[in-house]
Amino acid sequence: MGKPITPSVNELLKLSEDELREVLSELNSMSLRHLCRNSIRAINDYKSVVQYENNEKQKLYGMLNNISDIIERGRGG
């Protein structure tokens, strides 16, 4: 089977600026639209992951603050 018509977002991220420019200039409008949709999905997925990690970090900070408060109260502070 041959090379896919539209490269994946991951493939494009590995290219240099000149290579990327060349690949994009060779794509037809349907392939460019497909690539744009996939790029938007990748960005939205990335945003979701970042938001999840931020939420987890906030939970961890909350737990650490609770532990710190318990320790301080145990010291009589």
All heavy atoms as a GROMACS GRO file, in nm:
protein
  615
    1MET      N    1   0.084  -0.118   0.000
    1MET     CA    2   0.000   0.000   0.000
    1MET      C    3   0.088   0.123   0.000
    1MET      O    4   0.191   0.128   0.064
    1MET     CB    5  -0.090  -0.002   0.124
    1MET     CG    6  -0.197   0.100   0.121
    1MET     SD    7  -0.318   0.057   0.248
    1MET     CE    8  -0.381   0.217   0.279
    2GLY      N    9   0.047   0.227  -0.071
    2GLY     CA   10   0.127   0.347  -0.085
    2GLY      C   11   0.116   0.440   0.034
    2GLY      O   12   0.049   0.413   0.132
    3LYS      N   13   0.185   0.549   0.023
    3LYS     CA   14   0.186   0.651   0.127
    3LYS      C   15   0.050   0.720   0.131
    3LYS      O   16  -0.011   0.745   0.028
    3LYS     CB   17   0.296   0.752   0.094
    3LYS     CG   18   0.333   0.842   0.206
    3LYS     CD   19   0.455   0.924   0.167
    3LYS     CE   20   0.494   1.010   0.284
    3LYS     NZ   21   0.611   1.090   0.253
    4PRO      N   22  -0.001   0.751   0.252
    4PRO     CA   23  -0.131   0.818   0.259
    4PRO      C   24  -0.128   0.955   0.191
    4PRO      O   25  -0.025   1.021   0.187
    4PRO     CB   26  -0.157   0.831   0.409
    4PRO     CG   27  -0.030   0.800   0.477
    4PRO     CD   28   0.058   0.727   0.380
    5ILE      N   29  -0.244   0.996   0.139
    5ILE     CA   30  -0.254   1.123   0.069
    5ILE      C   31  -0.228   1.240   0.164
    5ILE      O   32  -0.155   1.333   0.133
    5ILE     CB   33  -0.394   1.138   0.005
    5ILE    CG1   34  -0.412   1.031  -0.102
    5ILE    CG2   35  -0.414   1.276  -0.054
    5ILE    CD1   36  -0.551   1.021  -0.158
    6THR      N   37  -0.289   1.233   0.282
    6THR     CA   38  -0.273   1.340   0.380
    6THR      C   39  -0.181   1.292   0.492
    6THR      O   40  -0.209   1.191   0.555
    6THR     CB   41  -0.410   1.378   0.440
    6THR    OG1   42  -0.498   1.413   0.334
    6THR    CG2   43  -0.397   1.494   0.535
    7PRO      N   44  -0.071   1.362   0.516
    7PRO     CA   45   0.018   1.321   0.625
    7PRO      C   46  -0.048   1.344   0.760
    7PRO      O   47  -0.137   1.428   0.774
    7PRO     CB   48   0.140   1.412   0.607
    7PRO     CG   49   0.090   1.529   0.530
    7PRO     CD   50  -0.025   1.481   0.448
    8SER      N   51  -0.004   1.268   0.858
    8SER     CA   52  -0.059   1.286   0.993
    8SER      C   53   0.004   1.409   1.058
    8SER      O   54   0.112   1.456   1.017
    8SER     CB   55  -0.032   1.163   1.079
    8SER     OG   56   0.104   1.156   1.114
    9VAL      N   57  -0.063   1.458   1.160
    9VAL     CA   58  -0.012   1.573   1.234
    9VAL      C   59   0.124   1.538   1.295
    9VAL      O   60   0.217   1.618   1.291
    9VAL     CB   61  -0.112   1.617   1.343
    9VAL    CG1   62  -0.055   1.726   1.431
    9VAL    CG2   63  -0.242   1.662   1.279
   10ASN      N   64   0.135   1.416   1.348
   10ASN     CA   65   0.262   1.374   1.408
   10ASN      C   66   0.376   1.372   1.307
   10ASN      O   67   0.488   1.410   1.340
   10ASN     CB   68   0.248   1.235   1.472
   10ASN     CG   69   0.162   1.238   1.596
   10ASN    OD1   70   0.152   1.341   1.662
   10ASN    ND2   71   0.100   1.128   1.627
   11GLU      N   72   0.347   1.329   1.185
   11GLU     CA   73   0.451   1.330   1.081
   11GLU      C   74   0.495   1.474   1.051
   11GLU      O   75   0.614   1.501   1.033
   11GLU     CB   76   0.398   1.266   0.952
   11GLU     CG   77   0.376   1.117   0.961
   11GLU     CD   78   0.306   1.062   0.838
   11GLU    OE1   79   0.258   1.141   0.754
   11GLU    OE2   80   0.298   0.939   0.828
   12LEU      N   81   0.399   1.564   1.045
   12LEU     CA   82   0.431   1.704   1.013
   12LEU      C   83   0.512   1.772   1.122
   12LEU      O   84   0.596   1.857   1.094
   12LEU     CB   85   0.302   1.782   0.986
   12LEU     CG   86   0.224   1.740   0.862
   12LEU    CD1   87   0.094   1.816   0.852
   12LEU    CD2   88   0.307   1.757   0.736
   13LEU      N   89   0.488   1.734   1.247
   13LEU     CA   90   0.561   1.795   1.357
   13LEU      C   91   0.710   1.763   1.353
   13LEU      O   92   0.792   1.835   1.410
   13LEU     CB   93   0.502   1.751   1.491
   13LEU     CG   94   0.363   1.805   1.523
   13LEU    CD1   95   0.309   1.741   1.650
   13LEU    CD2   96   0.365   1.956   1.535
   14LYS      N   97   0.746   1.655   1.285
   14LYS     CA   98   0.885   1.612   1.278
   14LYS      C   99   0.962   1.681   1.165
   14LYS      O  100   1.084   1.668   1.157
   14LYS     CB  101   0.892   1.460   1.258
   14LYS     CG  102   0.832   1.382   1.372
   14LYS     CD  103   0.828   1.234   1.340
   14LYS     CE  104   0.754   1.159   1.450
   14LYS     NZ  105   0.738   1.017   1.414
   15LEU      N  106   0.891   1.754   1.080
   15LEU     CA  107   0.955   1.815   0.963
   15LEU      C  108   1.017   1.950   0.997
   15LEU      O  109   0.971   2.021   1.087
   15LEU     CB  110   0.852   1.835   0.852
   15LEU     CG  111   0.785   1.709   0.797
   15LEU    CD1  112   0.680   1.748   0.694
   15LEU    CD2  113   0.886   1.614   0.738
   16SER      N  114   1.118   1.985   0.920
   16SER     CA  115   1.175   2.120   0.933
   16SER      C  116   1.077   2.219   0.869
   16SER      O  117   0.983   2.180   0.800
   16SER     CB  118   1.310   2.128   0.861
   16SER     OG  119   1.291   2.122   0.721
   17GLU      N  120   1.101   2.345   0.888
   17GLU     CA  121   1.012   2.448   0.833
   17GLU      C  122   1.005   2.440   0.681
   17GLU      O  123   0.898   2.449   0.622
   17GLU     CB  124   1.059   2.586   0.878
   17GLU     CG  125   0.960   2.696   0.846
   17GLU     CD  126   1.004   2.829   0.904
   17GLU    OE1  127   1.061   2.831   1.014
   17GLU    OE2  128   0.979   2.931   0.838
   18ASP      N  129   1.120   2.420   0.616
   18ASP     CA  130   1.124   2.411   0.470
   18ASP      C  131   1.051   2.286   0.421
   18ASP      O  132   0.977   2.290   0.324
   18ASP     CB  133   1.268   2.410   0.419
   18ASP     CG  134   1.336   2.545   0.437
   18ASP    OD1  135   1.264   2.648   0.442
   18ASP    OD2  136   1.460   2.547   0.447
   19GLU      N  137   1.073   2.172   0.489
   19GLU     CA  138   1.005   2.048   0.450
   19GLU      C  139   0.854   2.061   0.468
   19GLU      O  140   0.776   2.018   0.383
   19GLU     CB  141   1.056   1.930   0.534
   19GLU     CG  142   1.200   1.892   0.505
   19GLU     CD  143   1.255   1.791   0.606
   19GLU    OE1  144   1.220   1.802   0.726
   19GLU    OE2  145   1.331   1.704   0.562
   20LEU      N  146   0.813   2.123   0.578
   20LEU     CA  147   0.671   2.143   0.605
   20LEU      C  148   0.608   2.231   0.496
   20LEU      O  149   0.500   2.200   0.444
   20LEU     CB  150   0.653   2.207   0.742
   20LEU     CG  151   0.511   2.234   0.786
   20LEU    CD1  152   0.430   2.105   0.792
   20LEU    CD2  153   0.511   2.303   0.922
   21ARG      N  154   0.674   2.338   0.461
   21ARG     CA  155   0.625   2.428   0.356
   21ARG      C  156   0.607   2.351   0.224
   21ARG      O  157   0.505   2.365   0.156
   21ARG     CB  158   0.721   2.544   0.337
   21ARG     CG  159   0.668   2.655   0.249
   21ARG     CD  160   0.763   2.774   0.241
   21ARG     NE  161   0.772   2.843   0.370
   21ARG     CZ  162   0.882   2.848   0.445
   21ARG    NH1  163   0.992   2.790   0.406
   21ARG    NH2  164   0.880   2.913   0.560
   22GLU      N  165   0.704   2.266   0.191
   22GLU     CA  166   0.697   2.189   0.067
   22GLU      C  167   0.581   2.089   0.069
   22GLU      O  168   0.505   2.079  -0.027
   22GLU     CB  169   0.829   2.114   0.046
   22GLU     CG  170   0.834   2.035  -0.082
   22GLU     CD  171   0.966   1.961  -0.099
   22GLU    OE1  172   1.068   2.004  -0.041
   22GLU    OE2  173   0.965   1.861  -0.171
   23VAL      N  174   0.567   2.017   0.180
   23VAL     CA  175   0.459   1.919   0.191
   23VAL      C  176   0.323   1.986   0.180
   23VAL      O  177   0.235   1.941   0.107
   23VAL     CB  178   0.471   1.839   0.323
   23VAL    CG1  179   0.345   1.759   0.350
   23VAL    CG2  180   0.591   1.748   0.320
   24LEU      N  181   0.305   2.096   0.252
   24LEU     CA  182   0.176   2.166   0.251
   24LEU      C  183   0.144   2.224   0.114
   24LEU      O  184   0.028   2.224   0.072
   24LEU     CB  185   0.173   2.276   0.357
   24LEU     CG  186   0.177   2.228   0.502
   24LEU    CD1  187   0.181   2.347   0.596
   24LEU    CD2  188   0.060   2.137   0.534
   25SER      N  189   0.245   2.270   0.043
   25SER     CA  190   0.220   2.328  -0.090
   25SER      C  191   0.178   2.222  -0.192
   25SER      O  192   0.113   2.254  -0.291
   25SER     CB  193   0.343   2.404  -0.140
   25SER     OG  194   0.448   2.313  -0.169
   26GLU      N  195   0.211   2.095  -0.165
   26GLU     CA  196   0.176   1.988  -0.258
   26GLU      C  197   0.038   1.928  -0.232
   26GLU      O  198  -0.014   1.854  -0.315
   26GLU     CB  199   0.281   1.876  -0.249
   26GLU     CG  200   0.417   1.918  -0.300
   26GLU     CD  201   0.524   1.814  -0.278
   26GLU    OE1  202   0.494   1.709  -0.218
   26GLU    OE2  203   0.638   1.838  -0.320
   27LEU      N  204  -0.024   1.962  -0.120
   27LEU     CA  205  -0.154   1.905  -0.087
   27LEU      C  206  -0.267   1.978  -0.159
   27LEU      O  207  -0.262   2.099  -0.178
   27LEU     CB  208  -0.179   1.912   0.064
   27LEU     CG  209  -0.086   1.830   0.153
   27LEU    CD1  210  -0.118   1.856   0.300
   27LEU    CD2  211  -0.096   1.682   0.121
   28ASN      N  212  -0.369   1.902  -0.198
   28ASN     CA  213  -0.486   1.964  -0.259
   28ASN      C  214  -0.578   2.017  -0.149
   28ASN      O  215  -0.556   1.993  -0.031
   28ASN     CB  216  -0.559   1.867  -0.354
   28ASN     CG  217  -0.614   1.746  -0.281
   28ASN    OD1  218  -0.651   1.752  -0.164
   28ASN    ND2  219  -0.621   1.635  -0.352
   29SER      N  220  -0.683   2.090  -0.187
   29SER     CA  221  -0.768   2.155  -0.087
   29SER      C  222  -0.838   2.055   0.004
   29SER      O  223  -0.854   2.080   0.123
   29SER     CB  224  -0.868   2.248  -0.155
   29SER     OG  225  -0.956   2.173  -0.237
   30MET      N  226  -0.880   1.940  -0.049
   30MET     CA  227  -0.948   1.840   0.034
   30MET      C  228  -0.851   1.786   0.140
   30MET      O  229  -0.888   1.770   0.256
   30MET     CB  230  -1.003   1.725  -0.050
   30MET     CG  231  -1.081   1.624   0.033
   30MET     SD  232  -1.146   1.488  -0.063
   30MET     CE  233  -1.287   1.568  -0.135
   31SER      N  234  -0.729   1.759   0.100
   31SER     CA  235  -0.629   1.710   0.195
   31SER      C  236  -0.596   1.815   0.300
   31SER      O  237  -0.577   1.784   0.417
   31SER     CB  238  -0.501   1.668   0.122
   31SER     OG  239  -0.525   1.555   0.042
   32LEU      N  240  -0.589   1.941   0.258
   32LEU     CA  241  -0.562   2.049   0.353
   32LEU      C  242  -0.675   2.062   0.455
   32LEU      O  243  -0.651   2.082   0.573
   32LEU     CB  244  -0.541   2.182   0.279
   32LEU     CG  245  -0.407   2.198   0.209
   32LEU    CD1  246  -0.409   2.321   0.121
   32LEU    CD2  247  -0.293   2.203   0.308
   33ARG      N  248  -0.801   2.051   0.409
   33ARG     CA  249  -0.914   2.057   0.502
   33ARG      C  250  -0.908   1.941   0.600
   33ARG      O  251  -0.930   1.959   0.720
   33ARG     CB  252  -1.046   2.055   0.425
   33ARG     CG  253  -1.081   2.188   0.363
   33ARG     CD  254  -1.225   2.193   0.316
   33ARG     NE  255  -1.259   2.090   0.219
   33ARG     CZ  256  -1.254   2.106   0.087
   33ARG    NH1  257  -1.217   2.221   0.036
   33ARG    NH2  258  -1.288   2.008   0.007
   34HIS      N  259  -0.877   1.822   0.550
   34HIS     CA  260  -0.866   1.704   0.636
   34HIS      C  261  -0.755   1.725   0.739
   34HIS      O  262  -0.773   1.697   0.858
   34HIS     CB  263  -0.838   1.581   0.549
   34HIS     CG  264  -0.824   1.454   0.625
   34HIS    ND1  265  -0.932   1.387   0.678
   34HIS    CD2  266  -0.715   1.381   0.658
   34HIS    CE1  267  -0.890   1.279   0.741
   34HIS    NE2  268  -0.759   1.273   0.730
   35LEU      N  269  -0.643   1.777   0.695
   35LEU     CA  270  -0.530   1.803   0.784
   35LEU      C  271  -0.566   1.908   0.889
   35LEU      O  272  -0.533   1.893   1.007
   35LEU     CB  273  -0.409   1.848   0.703
   35LEU     CG  274  -0.284   1.880   0.780
   35LEU    CD1  275  -0.234   1.758   0.857
   35LEU    CD2  276  -0.176   1.930   0.686
   36CYS      N  277  -0.638   2.011   0.850
   36CYS     CA  278  -0.681   2.115   0.945
   36CYS      C  279  -0.772   2.056   1.052
   36CYS      O  280  -0.757   2.086   1.170
   36CYS     CB  281  -0.751   2.228   0.872
   36CYS     SG  282  -0.639   2.333   0.779
   37ARG      N  283  -0.869   1.973   1.010
   37ARG     CA  284  -0.958   1.910   1.108
   37ARG      C  285  -0.879   1.825   1.206
   37ARG      O  286  -0.902   1.830   1.328
   37ARG     CB  287  -1.064   1.826   1.038
   37ARG     CG  288  -1.178   1.906   0.981
   37ARG     CD  289  -1.294   1.817   0.938
   37ARG     NE  290  -1.257   1.714   0.842
   37ARG     CZ  291  -1.256   1.729   0.710
   37ARG    NH1  292  -1.292   1.844   0.657
   37ARG    NH2  293  -1.221   1.631   0.631
   38ASN      N  294  -0.785   1.747   1.154
   38ASN     CA  295  -0.703   1.662   1.241
   38ASN      C  296  -0.616   1.745   1.334
   38ASN      O  297  -0.595   1.709   1.450
   38ASN     CB  298  -0.617   1.567   1.159
   38ASN     CG  299  -0.697   1.456   1.096
   38ASN    OD1  300  -0.811   1.430   1.136
   38ASN    ND2  301  -0.642   1.391   0.996
   39SER      N  302  -0.565   1.857   1.284
   39SER     CA  303  -0.482   1.945   1.367
   39SER      C  304  -0.564   2.006   1.480
   39SER      O  305  -0.519   2.013   1.594
   39SER     CB  306  -0.421   2.056   1.282
   39SER     OG  307  -0.337   2.002   1.184
   40ILE      N  308  -0.686   2.047   1.449
   40ILE     CA  309  -0.774   2.105   1.552
   40ILE      C  310  -0.807   2.000   1.658
   40ILE      O  311  -0.805   2.029   1.777
   40ILE     CB  312  -0.901   2.162   1.487
   40ILE    CG1  313  -0.865   2.287   1.406
   40ILE    CG2  314  -1.008   2.194   1.592
   40ILE    CD1  315  -0.974   2.337   1.315
   41ARG      N  316  -0.834   1.877   1.615
   41ARG     CA  317  -0.860   1.769   1.712
   41ARG      C  318  -0.738   1.746   1.801
   41ARG      O  319  -0.752   1.728   1.922
   41ARG     CB  320  -0.895   1.639   1.639
   41ARG     CG  321  -1.035   1.634   1.589
   41ARG     CD  322  -1.069   1.496   1.534
   41ARG     NE  323  -1.178   1.508   1.440
   41ARG     CZ  324  -1.172   1.480   1.311
   41ARG    NH1  325  -1.061   1.431   1.258
   41ARG    NH2  326  -1.276   1.497   1.234
   42ALA      N  327  -0.619   1.747   1.741
   42ALA     CA  328  -0.497   1.726   1.819
   42ALA      C  329  -0.479   1.838   1.921
   42ALA      O  330  -0.442   1.813   2.037
   42ALA     CB  331  -0.376   1.718   1.727
   43ILE      N  332  -0.506   1.961   1.883
   43ILE     CA  333  -0.494   2.074   1.975
   43ILE      C  334  -0.595   2.062   2.088
   43ILE      O  335  -0.562   2.082   2.205
   43ILE     CB  336  -0.510   2.208   1.900
   43ILE    CG1  337  -0.390   2.232   1.809
   43ILE    CG2  338  -0.530   2.324   1.996
   43ILE    CD1  339  -0.408   2.344   1.710
   44ASN      N  340  -0.718   2.026   2.054
   44ASN     CA  341  -0.821   2.010   2.158
   44ASN      C  342  -0.787   1.896   2.253
   44ASN      O  343  -0.809   1.907   2.374
   44ASN     CB  344  -0.959   1.988   2.094
   44ASN     CG  345  -1.013   2.115   2.033
   44ASN    OD1  346  -0.978   2.225   2.074
   44ASN    ND2  347  -1.099   2.100   1.935
   45ASP      N  348  -0.733   1.786   2.199
   45ASP     CA  349  -0.690   1.675   2.284
   45ASP      C  350  -0.579   1.720   2.378
   45ASP      O  351  -0.578   1.687   2.496
   45ASP     CB  352  -0.641   1.556   2.201
   45ASP     CG  353  -0.754   1.485   2.128
   45ASP    OD1  354  -0.872   1.510   2.161
   45ASP    OD2  355  -0.723   1.404   2.038
   46TYR      N  356  -0.485   1.798   2.326
   46TYR     CA  357  -0.375   1.849   2.407
   46TYR      C  358  -0.428   1.939   2.518
   46TYR      O  359  -0.386   1.929   2.633
   46TYR     CB  360  -0.275   1.924   2.318
   46TYR     CG  361  -0.166   1.992   2.395
   46TYR    CD1  362  -0.060   1.918   2.447
   46TYR    CD2  363  -0.168   2.129   2.418
   46TYR    CE1  364   0.041   1.979   2.519
   46TYR    CE2  365  -0.068   2.190   2.490
   46TYR     CZ  366   0.037   2.116   2.540
   46TYR     OH  367   0.135   2.177   2.612
   47LYS      N  368  -0.523   2.026   2.483
   47LYS     CA  369  -0.581   2.115   2.584
   47LYS      C  370  -0.649   2.034   2.694
   47LYS      O  371  -0.640   2.070   2.812
   47LYS     CB  372  -0.682   2.211   2.520
   47LYS     CG  373  -0.620   2.321   2.439
   47LYS     CD  374  -0.729   2.408   2.380
   47LYS     CE  375  -0.673   2.521   2.298
   47LYS     NZ  376  -0.782   2.602   2.238
   48SER      N  377  -0.718   1.927   2.657
   48SER     CA  378  -0.786   1.842   2.755
   48SER      C  379  -0.685   1.777   2.850
   48SER      O  380  -0.708   1.771   2.971
   48SER     CB  381  -0.868   1.733   2.686
   48SER     OG  382  -0.971   1.789   2.610
   49VAL      N  383  -0.575   1.731   2.795
   49VAL     CA  384  -0.471   1.667   2.877
   49VAL      C  385  -0.410   1.768   2.973
   49VAL      O  386  -0.391   1.741   3.092
   49VAL     CB  387  -0.362   1.603   2.788
   49VAL    CG1  388  -0.241   1.561   2.869
   49VAL    CG2  389  -0.418   1.484   2.712
   50VAL      N  390  -0.381   1.888   2.924
   50VAL     CA  391  -0.323   1.993   3.009
   50VAL      C  392  -0.420   2.030   3.121
   50VAL      O  393  -0.380   2.044   3.237
   50VAL     CB  394  -0.286   2.117   2.924
   50VAL    CG1  395  -0.251   2.235   3.013
   50VAL    CG2  396  -0.169   2.084   2.832
   51GLN      N  397  -0.549   2.042   3.088
   51GLN     CA  398  -0.649   2.076   3.190
   51GLN      C  399  -0.658   1.967   3.295
   51GLN      O  400  -0.664   1.994   3.415
   51GLN     CB  401  -0.786   2.099   3.125
   51GLN     CG  402  -0.892   2.143   3.223
   51GLN     CD  403  -0.859   2.276   3.288
   51GLN    OE1  404  -0.816   2.368   3.222
   51GLN    NE2  405  -0.878   2.285   3.418
   52TYR      N  406  -0.656   1.840   3.252
   52TYR     CA  407  -0.660   1.728   3.345
   52TYR      C  408  -0.538   1.731   3.438
   52TYR      O  409  -0.552   1.715   3.559
   52TYR     CB  410  -0.664   1.596   3.268
   52TYR     CG  411  -0.652   1.475   3.356
   52TYR    CD1  412  -0.761   1.429   3.428
   52TYR    CD2  413  -0.530   1.409   3.369
   52TYR    CE1  414  -0.750   1.318   3.512
   52TYR    CE2  415  -0.518   1.299   3.453
   52TYR     CZ  416  -0.628   1.254   3.523
   52TYR     OH  417  -0.616   1.145   3.606
   53GLU      N  418  -0.420   1.753   3.381
   53GLU     CA  419  -0.298   1.759   3.463
   53GLU      C  420  -0.303   1.875   3.561
   53GLU      O  421  -0.260   1.860   3.676
   53GLU     CB  422  -0.175   1.767   3.373
   53GLU     CG  423  -0.147   1.638   3.299
   53GLU     CD  424  -0.028   1.647   3.206
   53GLU    OE1  425   0.026   1.758   3.184
   53GLU    OE2  426   0.010   1.541   3.154
   54ASN      N  427  -0.355   1.989   3.518
   54ASN     CA  428  -0.367   2.104   3.610
   54ASN      C  429  -0.462   2.071   3.724
   54ASN      O  430  -0.435   2.107   3.840
   54ASN     CB  431  -0.414   2.228   3.536
   54ASN     CG  432  -0.304   2.291   3.453
   54ASN    OD1  433  -0.186   2.270   3.479
   54ASN    ND2  434  -0.342   2.368   3.353
   55ASN      N  435  -0.574   2.006   3.694
   55ASN     CA  436  -0.668   1.966   3.798
   55ASN      C  437  -0.604   1.869   3.897
   55ASN      O  438  -0.622   1.882   4.019
   55ASN     CB  439  -0.794   1.904   3.738
   55ASN     CG  440  -0.879   2.005   3.665
   55ASN    OD1  441  -0.866   2.125   3.683
   55ASN    ND2  442  -0.966   1.956   3.578
   56GLU      N  443  -0.530   1.773   3.846
   56GLU     CA  444  -0.462   1.676   3.932
   56GLU      C  445  -0.358   1.745   4.021
   56GLU      O  446  -0.343   1.712   4.138
   56GLU     CB  447  -0.397   1.566   3.848
   56GLU     CG  448  -0.496   1.471   3.784
   56GLU     CD  449  -0.579   1.395   3.884
   56GLU    OE1  450  -0.522   1.333   3.975
   56GLU    OE2  451  -0.703   1.400   3.872
   57LYS      N  452  -0.288   1.842   3.963
   57LYS     CA  453  -0.187   1.917   4.039
   57LYS      C  454  -0.254   1.995   4.152
   57LYS      O  455  -0.203   1.999   4.264
   57LYS     CB  456  -0.112   2.012   3.946
   57LYS     CG  457   0.009   2.075   4.010
   57LYS     CD  458   0.075   2.183   3.925
   57LYS     CE  459   0.093   2.149   3.782
   57LYS     NZ  460   0.158   2.256   3.703
   58GLN      N  461  -0.368   2.057   4.124
   58GLN     CA  462  -0.439   2.132   4.226
   58GLN      C  463  -0.486   2.041   4.340
   58GLN      O  464  -0.478   2.077   4.458
   58GLN     CB  465  -0.559   2.206   4.166
   58GLN     CG  466  -0.521   2.323   4.079
   58GLN     CD  467  -0.439   2.427   4.154
   58GLN    OE1  468  -0.467   2.459   4.268
   58GLN    NE2  469  -0.337   2.479   4.089
   59LYS      N  470  -0.534   1.921   4.305
   59LYS     CA  471  -0.574   1.823   4.408
   59LYS      C  472  -0.454   1.786   4.495
   59LYS      O  473  -0.464   1.777   4.617
   59LYS     CB  474  -0.630   1.697   4.344
   59LYS     CG  475  -0.766   1.713   4.284
   59LYS     CD  476  -0.811   1.580   4.224
   59LYS     CE  477  -0.930   1.595   4.135
   59LYS     NZ  478  -0.964   1.468   4.067
   60LEU      N  479  -0.340   1.763   4.432
   60LEU     CA  480  -0.219   1.726   4.504
   60LEU      C  481  -0.176   1.839   4.598
   60LEU      O  482  -0.143   1.815   4.714
   60LEU     CB  483  -0.107   1.692   4.407
   60LEU     CG  484   0.027   1.650   4.466
   60LEU    CD1  485   0.011   1.526   4.555
   60LEU    CD2  486   0.128   1.624   4.358
   61TYR      N  487  -0.178   1.963   4.548
   61TYR     CA  488  -0.143   2.078   4.634
   61TYR      C  489  -0.238   2.086   4.753
   61TYR      O  490  -0.196   2.115   4.865
   61TYR     CB  491  -0.148   2.209   4.555
   61TYR     CG  492  -0.032   2.230   4.461
   61TYR    CD1  493  -0.049   2.298   4.341
   61TYR    CD2  494   0.096   2.185   4.492
   61TYR    CE1  495   0.056   2.319   4.254
   61TYR    CE2  496   0.201   2.206   4.406
   61TYR     CZ  497   0.181   2.273   4.287
   61TYR     OH  498   0.286   2.294   4.202
   62GLY      N  499  -0.366   2.061   4.730
   62GLY     CA  500  -0.463   2.063   4.839
   62GLY      C  501  -0.430   1.958   4.943
   62GLY      O  502  -0.435   1.984   5.064
   63MET      N  503  -0.397   1.837   4.898
   63MET     CA  504  -0.361   1.730   4.992
   63MET      C  505  -0.236   1.765   5.071
   63MET      O  506  -0.229   1.743   5.192
   63MET     CB  507  -0.339   1.598   4.917
   63MET     CG  508  -0.466   1.533   4.868
   63MET     SD  509  -0.425   1.371   4.799
   63MET     CE  510  -0.485   1.388   4.634
   64LEU      N  511  -0.136   1.820   5.002
   64LEU     CA  512  -0.012   1.858   5.069
   64LEU      C  513  -0.036   1.968   5.171
   64LEU      O  514   0.022   1.967   5.281
   64LEU     CB  515   0.094   1.901   4.967
   64LEU     CG  516   0.148   1.789   4.878
   64LEU    CD1  517   0.238   1.848   4.770
   64LEU    CD2  518   0.223   1.686   4.960
   65ASN      N  519  -0.121   2.063   5.138
   65ASN     CA  520  -0.155   2.170   5.233
   65ASN      C  521  -0.226   2.112   5.355
   65ASN      O  522  -0.200   2.155   5.468
   65ASN     CB  523  -0.241   2.277   5.167
   65ASN     CG  524  -0.159   2.368   5.078
   65ASN    OD1  525  -0.040   2.386   5.099
   65ASN    ND2  526  -0.223   2.425   4.978
   66ASN      N  527  -0.316   2.016   5.335
   66ASN     CA  528  -0.385   1.952   5.447
   66ASN      C  529  -0.285   1.878   5.536
   66ASN      O  530  -0.293   1.887   5.659
   66ASN     CB  531  -0.492   1.854   5.398
   66ASN     CG  532  -0.612   1.924   5.341
   66ASN    OD1  533  -0.635   2.041   5.369
   66ASN    ND2  534  -0.690   1.854   5.261
   67ILE      N  535  -0.191   1.807   5.475
   67ILE     CA  536  -0.089   1.736   5.552
   67ILE      C  537  -0.006   1.835   5.632
   67ILE      O  538   0.022   1.814   5.751
   67ILE     CB  539   0.000   1.650   5.459
   67ILE    CG1  540  -0.082   1.535   5.402
   67ILE    CG2  541   0.124   1.600   5.533
   67ILE    CD1  542  -0.012   1.458   5.291
   68SER      N  543   0.032   1.945   5.568
   68SER     CA  544   0.110   2.048   5.636
   68SER      C  545   0.032   2.107   5.753
   68SER      O  546   0.090   2.127   5.862
   68SER     CB  547   0.146   2.158   5.535
   68SER     OG  548   0.216   2.262   5.599
   69ASP      N  549  -0.095   2.132   5.735
   69ASP     CA  550  -0.179   2.186   5.844
   69ASP      C  551  -0.187   2.087   5.960
   69ASP      O  552  -0.178   2.126   6.077
   69ASP     CB  553  -0.321   2.216   5.794
   69ASP     CG  554  -0.325   2.337   5.701
   69ASP    OD1  555  -0.225   2.413   5.698
   69ASP    OD2  556  -0.427   2.353   5.630
   70ILE      N  557  -0.204   1.960   5.931
   70ILE     CA  558  -0.211   1.858   6.035
   70ILE      C  559  -0.079   1.851   6.113
   70ILE      O  560  -0.078   1.844   6.237
   70ILE     CB  561  -0.246   1.720   5.975
   70ILE    CG1  562  -0.391   1.723   5.923
   70ILE    CG2  563  -0.227   1.608   6.076
   70ILE    CD1  564  -0.428   1.602   5.838
   71ILE      N  565   0.032   1.860   6.042
   71ILE     CA  566   0.163   1.856   6.108
   71ILE      C  567   0.179   1.977   6.199
   71ILE      O  568   0.224   1.967   6.312
   71ILE     CB  569   0.276   1.849   6.003
   71ILE    CG1  570   0.274   1.711   5.936
   71ILE    CG2  571   0.411   1.876   6.066
   71ILE    CD1  572   0.367   1.700   5.816
   72GLU      N  573   0.143   2.096   6.149
   72GLU     CA  574   0.154   2.218   6.229
   72GLU      C  575   0.066   2.211   6.353
   72GLU      O  576   0.109   2.252   6.461
   72GLU     CB  577   0.117   2.341   6.144
   72GLU     CG  578   0.223   2.380   6.044
   72GLU     CD  579   0.355   2.416   6.108
   72GLU    OE1  580   0.356   2.486   6.211
   72GLU    OE2  581   0.459   2.371   6.056
   73ARG      N  582  -0.056   2.160   6.339
   73ARG     CA  583  -0.145   2.147   6.455
   73ARG      C  584  -0.089   2.046   6.555
   73ARG      O  585  -0.101   2.063   6.676
   73ARG     CB  586  -0.286   2.104   6.413
   73ARG     CG  587  -0.368   2.223   6.366
   73ARG     CD  588  -0.510   2.184   6.341
   73ARG     NE  589  -0.522   2.166   6.196
   73ARG     CZ  590  -0.586   2.070   6.134
   73ARG    NH1  591  -0.651   1.979   6.203
   73ARG    NH2  592  -0.589   2.062   6.005
   74GLY      N  593  -0.023   1.942   6.502
   74GLY     CA  594   0.036   1.841   6.591
   74GLY      C  595   0.154   1.895   6.670
   74GLY      O  596   0.183   1.849   6.781
   75ARG      N  597   0.220   1.994   6.615
   75ARG     CA  598   0.333   2.058   6.684
   75ARG      C  599   0.286   2.160   6.785
   75ARG      O  600   0.366   2.219   6.856
   75ARG     CB  601   0.424   2.128   6.584
   75ARG     CG  602   0.501   2.036   6.496
   75ARG     CD  603   0.594   2.118   6.409
   75ARG     NE  604   0.667   2.034   6.317
   75ARG     CZ  605   0.736   2.077   6.214
   75ARG    NH1  606   0.739   2.206   6.189
   75ARG    NH2  607   0.800   1.994   6.137
   76GLY      N  608   0.158   2.183   6.784
   76GLY     CA  609   0.103   2.282   6.879
   76GLY      C  610   0.104   2.421   6.821
   76GLY      O  611   0.086   2.519   6.892
   77GLY      N  612   0.123   2.433   6.688
   77GLY     CA  613   0.134   2.562   6.624
   77GLY      C  614   0.005   2.617   6.586
   77GLY      O  615  -0.036   2.724   6.585
   0.00000   0.00000   0.00000
